[in-house]
Amino acid sequence: MRFSYGFVVLALGLGMLAGCSSEETFVGIEQVSNRVEHPLPAKMRDKLAKMNLSMSSPIMMRVFKQEAVMEVWKANAQDRYQLVGTYPICAWSGQLGPKKKEGDRQAPEGFYDVTPARMNPQSGYYLSFDMGYPNKYDRAYGRSGRNLMIHGACSSSGCYSISDAAVLQVFAFARDAFKGGQKSFQIQAFPFRMTAENMAKHRGSENYEFWKNLKVGYDHFEITKRPPVVDVCSKKYVFNQIGGCDSGTSPALTAAYQSYSKTYESAFNAASTKFAADWKDTPEWDRKAAERLARRMGKVPNTPNDANYVVLDASVKQSVTSDAVASYSEAKKKAEDRMNGVAPTVEYISVAEVEYRKKLEAEKAKETEKIEQNLAKARIPVPEANPVKPVMQAYTAEQPEAATPFWKLWDKKAKRDPMVQVTTADPDAVPLVTPDAKPAKKKADEATAAKKPADPAAEQPVQAPVVAVEQPKQKPFWKVW
């Protein structure tokens, strides 16, 4: 059967409509030695020790869609839970509101329990665990869906997705808690933090009554710092009921909740005057486009991230999410690599290794700067030709005038040495004429004489006849005319 790369690109863009059941992703990473048994990092172990928390103590988790945050809480010796880890949710699909049917691309909202059987160490999304959707409440409304996960790979089609580094750490929290004897841990999934202001903003939503029901469980945890005991009665969540649906909460918790509710009602009324009730949810594609724009503009909220002990290799170019590619060729290459079993090109390295590499780079930069400074001091400037004057220019060497008696100043022309013409490529150069410079003809005669063979007779001077030459009489200066 012919493979269609166009289909791959479409699948990368749209995802799988039936939740995360396919467990497929085109992003691979280099596996740690044993991801299932990979321990919590030393930084997190030190944090737990400082908080007097056991590695195997029970855990619970909270998820907030709008804030895109996942929290991990751990129980102390008094069975009160403390926040130990915060992880950004890099992808969730759909809009605010619960999941209602298979294929609606909605991420669940509500209270769910995760058992050891729902942990998936062989996930195609690096690691994952099933939230347990649909629960008793969802089934009461006939809702459908399966394989709704919390997983890595930063890609979602109905799930909550965090980074591979984060899910490696969250998986370790759950594994250690199960080893310590915890039978299941609770996940509380909310559309947003259930504050008075957020509730006032969204009071016009069709899901408002459902969110008010969720808020009761949210408030119970805020008051007690313990996961509420959850049940479903008359198609509603009930929390911390002592004797089931026909009873109520303990008097102490009831009093504390009433006091908490009075403070909330006052804040809610104040917020209601500030925000209009005609709020409308933002469509998924518009929300994701706004998120991408915020990332490009550098306006992403500074969410704490406790999964910072490993990082992706900076030399590998990665897209923001694994279900998005920069080009058709990139999608085609990812598909071919997966089909051909090509080893992944991304590696995990420790923070200590990253810091060590940064230190080496800084030391190398300082040494290079020092060498350049020393070279700059030793450099000698090289003169350049004057661009204004021509490159070739003829010069005449100026010679000092011959000494003349003061009474012959009216001579037409003073005797001067012959003029020498010098050509140089350097317009600033001045020819050097020495006092013993000889005319060219005289030099030639001397050279010819030097070549003649030596004749002893020629060395004797010839006596020329003496002829008397009449010297002209010199006129007195008053008869010059």
Beta strands, then each sheet from edge to edge (+ up, - down):
strand 1: 59-64
strand 2: 69-75
strand 3: 81-88
strand 4: 91-92
strand 5: 110-114
strand 6: 119-120
strand 7: 128-130
strand 8: 149-151
strand 9: 160-161
strand 10: 185-190
strand 11: 230-233
strand 12: 236-239
strand 13: 310-312
strand 14: 348-350
strand 15: 393-396
strand 16: 421-424
sheet 1: 3+ 2- 1+ 10+ 5-
sheet 2: 4+ 9- 8- 7+ 6-
sheet 3: 11+ 12-
sheet 4: 13+ 14-
sheet 5: 15+ 16-
end
